[in-house]
């Protein structure tokens, strides 16, 4: 579980980092939603899990504090339920950590800086059953709407530089993130502190013809050693990520195809408390359309395929999803969505199981984009 926990802080703050270049669109916006995800496993005795269900209620708000300053906050309430193969049930419910960003556009569209953080409103300290649910939700193969309930909080600084060169745009973002020590396990003293993390992201986009745009994004993530009770515990492997996309117009409608890969190098335990985390690769491809059905109605079907591989040959497999959403309204948007997902996971050599599930949601957005 620790190898997943050390990435919680960074994954939350990276979500805020992505929003920094959008400072030019400094308009008030807010949104609330509800999500339902449920997955069942074909051979429940193989994985020890019959089903996993997640209910979420996310919220987000962006408030301009002048023409160049903004405040942004996002979070969620979530309830996860894991039914074991023997019919027993474990649950975890409560708020997640709240992500906050205070940003300043030093030079609009060119240079911005933001102070970002995770307020520890979530459940970081967990008992054995709650940790079991959290570990299942954090699995990389099934893309749940949240990845964790709490990480103890943290703070960081991000900066973004962007410029256009004719039909080509380029940008680079950097973030340094500092985690906060917290008790990881409820039943014993286990003061855990994730290592400080550095994230560097570069992006390019180029207009192609009169109706197309190519995009490329590269990300490097490097972390210091995690600590437990003041001693170095775990050295996470570097993460490298590349994502490419092509957007195109079709009259009043549009579409996108994309593909990417993430490589995580081997992680090393520095104390005799666990096994090293093997290197891992995740490949993602997908696409979608935005079909205008009227002045304020958009139908957006899409699909994706995820392929995960690990150096030790365990906990790997594929996951595919297909579905869509409908956007109703303009300034105020109501967006119902539904997606079916299926796949297969190799638990260990010679032992595998299929799974299938449903992801449904409803979002209400006010203002902004």
C-alpha positions as CSV (number, residue, x, y, z in Angstrom):
1,X,0.0,0.0,0.0
2,X,2.8,2.4,0.7
3,X,3.9,2.5,-2.9
4,X,0.5,3.8,-3.8
5,X,0.3,6.2,-0.9
6,X,3.5,8.0,-1.8
7,X,1.9,9.1,-5.1
8,X,-1.3,10.4,-3.5
9,X,0.0,13.9,-2.8
10,X,1.6,14.4,-6.2
11,X,-1.4,13.1,-8.1
12,X,-3.7,15.6,-6.4
13,X,-1.5,18.5,-6.9
14,X,-0.7,17.6,-10.5
15,X,-4.4,18.0,-11.2
16,X,-4.1,21.6,-10.0
17,X,-0.9,22.1,-12.0
18,X,-2.7,21.3,-15.2
19,X,-5.2,24.1,-14.5
20,X,-2.5,26.8,-14.2
21,X,-2.1,27.6,-18.0
22,X,-5.8,28.2,-18.2
23,X,-5.4,31.4,-16.2
24,X,-6.4,33.5,-19.2
25,X,-10.0,32.2,-18.8
26,X,-10.3,33.9,-15.4
27,X,-14.0,33.6,-15.0
28,X,-16.1,32.4,-12.0
29,X,-17.2,28.8,-12.3
30,X,-18.6,26.0,-10.1
31,X,-19.8,22.5,-10.4
32,X,-21.3,19.6,-8.4
33,X,-22.0,16.1,-9.3
34,X,-22.8,12.5,-8.4
35,X,-21.1,9.3,-9.6
36,X,-21.8,5.6,-9.3
37,X,-19.3,2.9,-10.3
38,X,-19.6,-0.8,-9.7
39,X,-17.4,-3.7,-10.9
40,X,-17.8,-7.5,-10.4
41,X,-15.2,-10.2,-10.9
42,X,-15.9,-13.4,-12.8
43,X,-13.7,-15.6,-10.7
44,X,-14.2,-14.0,-7.3
45,X,-12.3,-16.7,-5.4
46,X,-9.2,-16.0,-7.5
47,X,-8.9,-12.3,-6.4
48,X,-10.8,-12.7,-3.1
49,X,-13.3,-9.9,-4.2
50,X,-16.8,-10.4,-5.5
51,X,-17.5,-6.7,-6.3
52,X,-16.3,-3.1,-5.7
53,X,-18.7,-0.2,-5.6
54,X,-17.9,3.5,-5.4
55,X,-20.3,6.4,-4.8
56,X,-18.9,10.0,-5.3
57,X,-20.2,13.5,-4.9
58,X,-17.5,15.9,-6.3
59,X,-17.5,19.7,-6.1
60,X,-15.4,22.4,-7.6
61,X,-15.3,26.2,-7.6
62,X,-13.2,28.9,-9.2
63,X,-13.4,32.5,-8.0
64,X,-11.6,35.4,-9.7
65,X,-10.0,37.8,-7.2
66,X,-9.3,40.5,-9.8
67,X,-8.3,40.3,-13.5
68,X,-5.1,38.3,-12.8
69,X,-5.7,36.4,-9.6
70,X,-7.9,33.5,-8.9
71,X,-8.8,31.0,-6.2
72,X,-9.8,27.4,-7.0
73,X,-10.9,24.5,-4.8
74,X,-12.0,21.0,-5.6
75,X,-12.9,18.0,-3.5
76,X,-15.4,15.2,-3.0
77,X,-17.4,13.0,-0.6
78,X,-17.0,9.3,-1.4
79,X,-18.1,5.9,-0.2
80,X,-16.4,2.7,-1.2
81,X,-17.7,-0.8,-0.6
82,X,-15.8,-4.0,-1.2
83,X,-17.6,-7.3,-1.0
84,X,-15.2,-10.2,-0.5
85,X,-15.6,-13.7,-2.0
86,X,-17.1,-15.0,1.3
87,X,-19.8,-12.4,1.2
88,X,-18.4,-10.2,4.0
89,X,-18.2,-6.4,3.3
90,X,-15.7,-3.7,4.1
91,X,-16.5,0.0,3.7
92,X,-14.8,3.4,3.7
93,X,-16.7,6.7,3.6
94,X,-16.0,10.4,4.1
95,X,-14.6,13.5,2.5
96,X,-11.4,13.3,0.4
97,X,-8.7,15.9,0.8
98,X,-9.6,19.3,-0.6
99,X,-7.4,20.7,-3.3
100,X,-6.8,24.4,-3.3
101,X,-4.9,26.8,-5.6
102,X,-4.2,30.5,-5.4
103,X,-2.9,31.7,-8.7
104,X,-1.5,34.9,-10.2
105,X,-1.1,35.6,-14.0
106,X,2.1,37.6,-13.9
107,X,2.0,38.1,-17.7
108,X,-1.5,36.9,-19.0
109,X,-1.2,34.0,-21.4
110,X,2.6,33.9,-20.9
111,X,3.7,33.5,-17.2
112,X,1.8,32.4,-14.2
113,X,2.5,31.1,-10.7
114,X,0.3,29.4,-8.1
115,X,0.5,28.3,-4.5
116,X,-1.3,24.9,-4.4
117,X,-2.1,22.6,-1.5
118,X,-4.1,19.7,-0.2
119,X,-6.1,20.5,3.0
120,X,-6.2,17.3,5.1
121,X,-10.0,17.1,5.2
122,X,-10.0,13.4,4.2
123,X,-9.4,10.1,6.0
124,X,-5.7,9.5,6.0
125,X,-5.6,7.3,9.1
126,X,-7.4,4.0,8.4
127,X,-8.0,0.7,10.0
128,X,-7.3,-2.6,8.3
129,X,-10.7,-2.9,6.6
130,X,-10.7,0.7,5.4
131,X,-7.1,0.3,4.0
132,X,-8.4,-2.8,2.1
133,X,-11.0,-0.7,0.4
134,X,-8.6,2.2,-0.3
135,X,-6.1,-0.2,-1.8
136,X,-8.7,-1.7,-4.2
137,X,-9.9,1.8,-5.4
138,X,-6.2,2.9,-6.0
139,X,-5.5,0.1,-8.5
140,X,-4.3,1.5,-11.8
141,X,-6.1,-0.8,-14.1
142,X,-9.7,0.4,-13.3
143,X,-9.9,4.2,-13.6
144,X,-12.1,5.0,-10.6
145,X,-13.3,8.6,-10.2
146,X,-11.1,9.1,-7.1
147,X,-7.8,7.4,-6.2
148,X,-7.7,8.0,-2.4
149,X,-9.5,9.5,0.6
150,X,-6.7,11.3,2.3
151,X,-2.9,11.8,2.2
152,X,-2.3,13.9,5.3
153,X,-2.2,17.1,3.3
154,X,0.6,19.0,1.7
155,X,1.7,22.2,-0.1
156,X,3.5,23.2,-3.2
157,X,4.4,25.9,-5.7
158,X,3.9,25.7,-9.5
159,X,4.9,28.0,-12.3
160,X,4.0,27.9,-16.0
161,X,5.6,29.6,-19.0
162,X,3.8,29.6,-22.4
163,X,4.4,31.2,-25.8
164,X,3.1,31.0,-29.3
165,X,5.2,30.8,-32.4
166,X,2.8,31.3,-35.3
167,X,0.8,28.0,-35.6
168,X,2.8,26.3,-32.8
169,X,2.3,26.8,-29.1
170,X,4.7,25.7,-26.4
171,X,4.6,25.6,-22.6
172,X,6.5,24.2,-19.7
173,X,5.3,23.8,-16.1
174,X,7.3,23.0,-12.9
175,X,6.0,22.1,-9.5
176,X,7.7,21.3,-6.2
177,X,5.5,19.5,-3.7
178,X,6.0,18.9,0.1
179,X,4.0,16.3,2.0
180,X,2.9,16.4,5.6
181,X,3.6,13.7,8.2
182,X,0.6,11.7,9.3
183,X,-0.4,8.5,11.0
184,X,-1.0,5.9,8.3
185,X,-2.4,3.1,10.4
186,X,-5.1,3.5,13.0
187,X,-4.1,0.6,15.2
188,X,-0.4,1.5,15.7
189,X,2.0,4.4,15.7
190,X,3.1,4.7,12.1
191,X,4.1,8.3,11.3
192,X,4.4,8.3,7.6
193,X,5.8,11.2,5.5
194,X,5.8,11.1,1.7
195,X,9.0,12.3,0.0
196,X,9.1,15.8,-1.6
197,X,8.3,15.6,-5.3
198,X,9.4,17.5,-8.4
199,X,7.2,17.5,-11.4
200,X,8.2,18.9,-14.8
201,X,5.8,19.0,-17.7
202,X,6.2,20.2,-21.3
203,X,3.6,20.7,-23.9
204,X,3.4,21.5,-27.7
205,X,0.4,22.0,-29.9
206,X,0.4,22.8,-33.6
207,X,-2.5,23.8,-35.9
208,X,-2.7,21.4,-38.9
209,X,-4.6,22.6,-42.0
210,X,-7.7,24.6,-41.3
211,X,-9.5,22.3,-38.8
212,X,-6.9,20.1,-37.0
213,X,-4.6,20.4,-34.0
214,X,-1.8,18.1,-32.9
215,X,-0.8,18.0,-29.2
216,X,2.1,16.4,-27.3
217,X,2.7,16.4,-23.6
218,X,5.7,15.0,-21.7
219,X,5.9,14.7,-17.9
220,X,8.7,13.7,-15.5
221,X,8.0,13.0,-11.9
222,X,10.9,12.5,-9.3
223,X,10.4,11.9,-5.6
224,X,12.7,11.8,-2.5
225,X,12.5,8.9,-0.1
226,X,9.4,8.3,1.9
227,X,9.9,8.2,5.7
228,X,8.3,6.3,8.6
229,X,9.0,7.3,12.2
230,X,11.8,9.5,10.9
231,X,13.7,6.7,9.0
232,X,13.9,6.4,5.2
233,X,11.4,3.7,4.1
234,X,10.9,3.7,0.4
235,X,12.5,5.2,-2.7
236,X,9.9,5.5,-5.5
237,X,11.0,5.0,-9.0
238,X,10.8,7.9,-11.5
239,X,7.8,8.3,-13.6
240,X,7.8,9.2,-17.3
241,X,4.7,10.0,-19.2
242,X,4.0,10.9,-22.8
243,X,0.5,11.7,-24.3
244,X,-0.2,12.6,-27.9
245,X,-3.5,13.8,-29.4
246,X,-5.1,14.9,-32.6
247,X,-8.3,17.1,-32.6
248,X,-10.3,17.7,-35.7
249,X,-13.5,19.6,-36.7
250,X,-16.5,18.1,-38.6
251,X,-18.7,21.0,-39.4
252,X,-20.4,22.1,-36.1
253,X,-19.0,19.0,-34.4
254,X,-15.5,17.8,-33.5
255,X,-13.5,14.8,-32.5
256,X,-10.3,13.7,-30.8
257,X,-8.0,10.6,-30.9
258,X,-5.3,10.2,-28.3
259,X,-2.7,7.8,-27.1
260,X,0.0,7.7,-24.4
261,X,2.2,5.7,-22.2
262,X,3.5,5.9,-18.6
263,X,6.5,4.1,-17.3
264,X,7.3,3.8,-13.6
265,X,10.7,2.6,-12.7
266,X,11.2,0.1,-9.9
267,X,10.6,1.3,-6.4
268,X,13.0,0.2,-3.6
269,X,12.2,-0.5,0.1
270,X,15.0,0.7,2.3
271,X,13.9,-1.1,5.4
272,X,13.1,-4.8,5.8
273,X,9.3,-4.1,5.8
274,X,8.3,-5.0,2.3
275,X,9.2,-6.1,-1.2
276,X,10.4,-3.7,-3.9
277,X,7.7,-2.4,-6.3
278,X,8.4,-3.8,-9.8
279,X,8.7,-1.5,-12.8
280,X,5.3,-0.9,-14.5
281,X,4.1,0.3,-17.9
282,X,0.6,1.6,-18.7
283,X,-0.5,2.2,-22.3
284,X,-3.7,4.2,-23.0
285,X,-5.5,4.8,-26.4
286,X,-8.9,6.3,-27.0
287,X,-11.1,8.8,-28.8
288,X,-14.3,10.6,-28.8
289,X,-16.7,12.9,-30.6
290,X,-18.7,16.0,-29.8
291,X,-21.8,16.0,-31.9
292,X,-23.9,19.1,-31.9
293,X,-27.6,18.2,-31.8
294,X,-28.9,21.7,-31.4
295,X,-28.0,25.1,-30.1
296,X,-27.3,23.9,-26.6
297,X,-27.3,20.1,-26.8
298,X,-24.1,18.1,-27.4
299,X,-23.8,14.3,-27.6
300,X,-20.3,13.1,-26.7
301,X,-19.7,9.3,-27.3
302,X,-16.2,7.9,-26.7
303,X,-14.1,4.9,-25.8
304,X,-10.7,3.9,-24.4
305,X,-8.4,1.0,-23.9
306,X,-5.9,0.6,-21.0
307,X,-3.1,-2.0,-21.0
308,X,-1.0,-2.5,-17.9
309,X,2.2,-4.5,-17.6
310,X,4.5,-5.1,-14.6
311,X,8.0,-6.5,-14.6
312,X,7.0,-9.4,-12.2
313,X,4.1,-10.4,-14.4
314,X,1.4,-9.9,-11.6
315,X,-1.5,-7.5,-11.3
316,X,-1.5,-6.8,-15.0
317,X,-4.1,-6.9,-17.7
318,X,-6.4,-4.8,-19.8
319,X,-9.5,-2.6,-19.4
320,X,-11.8,-1.2,-22.1
321,X,-14.6,1.2,-21.8
322,X,-17.3,2.6,-24.1
323,X,-20.1,5.1,-23.5
324,X,-20.9,8.7,-23.7
325,X,-22.5,11.8,-22.2
326,X,-25.1,14.5,-23.2
327,X,-24.5,18.2,-22.4
328,X,-27.7,20.2,-22.0
329,X,-27.6,24.0,-21.6
330,X,-25.0,26.7,-22.2
331,X,-24.1,28.9,-19.2
332,X,-25.6,26.3,-16.8
333,X,-25.0,22.7,-18.1
334,X,-26.5,19.5,-17.0
335,X,-24.4,16.5,-18.1
336,X,-25.6,12.9,-17.6
337,X,-23.1,10.2,-18.6
338,X,-22.8,6.4,-18.7
339,X,-20.0,4.1,-19.6
340,X,-19.6,0.3,-19.6
341,X,-16.2,-1.2,-18.8
342,X,-14.8,-4.7,-19.0
343,X,-11.4,-6.3,-18.8
344,X,-9.1,-9.0,-17.5
345,X,-6.5,-9.1,-14.8
346,X,-3.7,-11.6,-14.3
347,X,-3.4,-12.0,-10.5
348,X,-0.3,-14.2,-10.8
349,X,1.2,-16.7,-13.3
350,X,-1.6,-19.0,-14.5
351,X,-4.3,-17.3,-12.5
352,X,-6.5,-14.6,-14.0
353,X,-10.1,-13.4,-14.0
354,X,-12.3,-11.2,-16.0
355,X,-14.3,-8.2,-14.7
356,X,-17.1,-6.0,-15.9
357,X,-18.9,-2.9,-14.6
358,X,-20.8,0.3,-15.0
359,X,-19.8,3.9,-14.5
360,X,-22.7,6.4,-14.4
361,X,-22.7,10.1,-13.4
362,X,-24.5,13.4,-13.4
363,X,-22.8,16.8,-13.4
364,X,-24.2,20.3,-13.0
365,X,-21.9,23.2,-14.1
366,X,-22.3,26.9,-13.6
367,X,-20.4,29.5,-15.7
368,X,-16.9,29.3,-17.1
369,X,-15.8,26.5,-19.4
